[in-house]
Amino acid sequence: MSRLDAPQRLVLLSGWGIDQRIWQPLDTYWPAHTEVHTVDWPGYGDTPALAEPATLDTLASAMADKLPSNAVWVGWSLGGLLASALLDKLPAPRGMVLIGTGGQFCSDDGVSKAELASFQRAFSRDPDATWRHFLRWQTQGEPNARHAHQQLRAMLGDTPSATASTLSQGLHWLATLDNTQRLQEAPCPVIQLVGEHDPLVASSTRAQAINLAHAGHCPMLSQPAQLVATIASQAALVAKEHVCT
């Protein structure tokens, strides 16, 4: 089997407060020639949390075996921010697909620094209630926001699968990570996908991304077939570029 004929390996990385179950709606849509791995970040599900204080170095050590270089990393929201940050720490993947994320999370016309700081204060007072609020918040751009929220709640339950310290650290990374230069100098191809109605994404990110029609921040809920087709086609282009270089 030639390298071009080998299965396309994808590693799917979820965002803040949500574990690998978020990718379940895509299961029936993947092309047969695709090898899909969904992994949890430390502190989510059954994956041990990072020792405190957590750093990108300790995150890289924990994720080294889960983020192989012979795959395309697909990071959604905070998952994309963290995957981008780890380009400095781990061998580069064949390519990276970022969903609903750019160089940094906060922006003037997406989620402002003041809004995120207010969210962090609310989280410190009542983590579970704030997490539930976030589930509703991030589905607002979907064609049927109520249905998307119901999907999330049915999938995830009433409490997060991550530890409070893991969630708090994730909010800190959302507030502080700036991957702008990393992405400009990325050691692999980087593809950005954004739902056309994503309320969390800056206009500058949207302008340089492939827009997903009739979708918000959670296209895996509202447009699973479109999302899979776009990821698969972009990953195939990345793989072809990788073989030719």
Secondary structure, 3 states (H helix, E strand, C coil): CCCCCCCEEEEEECCCCCCHHHHHHHHHHCCCCEEEEEECCCCECCCCCCCCCCCHHHHHHHHCCCCCCCCEEEEECHHHHHHHHHHHCCCCCCEEEEECCCCECECCCCECHHHHHHHHHHHHHCHHHHHHHHHHHHCCCCCCHHHHHHHHHHHHCCCCCECHHHHHHHHHHHHHCECHHHHHCCCCCEEEEEECCCCCCCHHHHHCCEEECCCCCCHHHHCHHHHHHHHHHHHHHHHHHHHHC
